[in-house]
C-alpha cells in the first residue's frame, strides 16, 4: 500500500468545519480542497455568504468555490473544527460552532495571542483542544485575493497521543505542513513574544522587519517589547522565559531576513488591528503581576491613535 493510500485509510477526520477564511484559513482550506481529504464546510454568516457567493476567494492565483454553511444548520457534525478568525471574532465563533461540535470533535485555533485555547476550553472542554500556532511567511491579502509562498508550518501539541495522531494523519493526507512540539507551551510563548515585538512595531512605524533592523533605536524598542512580554511569561508559569526571549530575538535578527506582518497590512488597509491581544494583554497582565510595561503601554497608545485617525 502506498503511503498516501495508507494515510488516507488511517484518517479518521472525515468532516471539517473551518471558521475564518482569511490568510491562514485559506492556507488550510485550499489544501483540504485540493487533496479532497475531507468534507469541508466554511462557517459564515448571511452577510459573508452573499459576499463570498458574489466574489470568489482566490488563493495563490487559483479561484476556489468553497461549500458554505450557516450557524443555524444542525445536520453537520464536524470531526475537526479549525478556528482561523481574527481575535475580535473569537467570541462569535465560539457561539456559532455549537451546532457542529460533539464530545468527540477536535479543535485547532490559529488565532494569535495566548487566550483562544483557554476560551474554547471553557465551552468545549480542554481535552479535545490542541495548542497550535502558525509560523512562516506572512499571507498577503488584497480583498479576496490572498497569497502565501508555502513557507510555513502549524506547530501543534498538548493533546493525548491518540488524538494528536488523528490530527497529524489528517494533516498528512491534506498536505498541510506541520510540526509536533514536545515543548508546545515554550514555543507558543515564543511566537507570542515575536508578535508582541514585530507585529506591533511594524504597525506603529509602517516599516517592515528589514527596515526596522537597520535602525538602532527601533531595534532596541523591538527587543524591549519582547522582554516585557517575557517577564509576563515567567509569571504565567513559563520558567524558561529567558531562553524564549533570547530565541525570539535570534529568530528576528538572525534567522529571518524580512517580514511584512499582518498588523502592518491591517494598518495599510485601514482595518482594526489585534493590538488588544498583544500589548493590551501585556498591560493587563502587567497590572495583575505588578510588572511595569512602559514599551507596550507606549506602542498601545500609538496604534490606537492610528486606528482612531483612520476612521
ABEGO torsion letter per residue (X at the ends): XBAAAAAAAABABABBBBBEABAAAAAAAAAAAAAGABBBBBBBBAAAAAAAAABBBBBGGBBBBBBBBBAABAABBBABBBBABBAAAAAAAAAAAAAABBAABBBBBABBEAAAAAAAAAAAEAAABBBBBBBEBBBBBBEABBBBAGBBBBBBEGBBAAAAAAAAAAAAAAGBBBBBBABAAAAAAAAAAAAAAAAAAAAAAGBBAAAAAABAAAAAAAAAAAAAAAAAAAAAGBAAAAAAAAAAAAAAAAABABBBBAAAAAAAAGBBBAAAABAAAAAAAAAAAGBBBAAAAAAAAAAAAAAAAAX
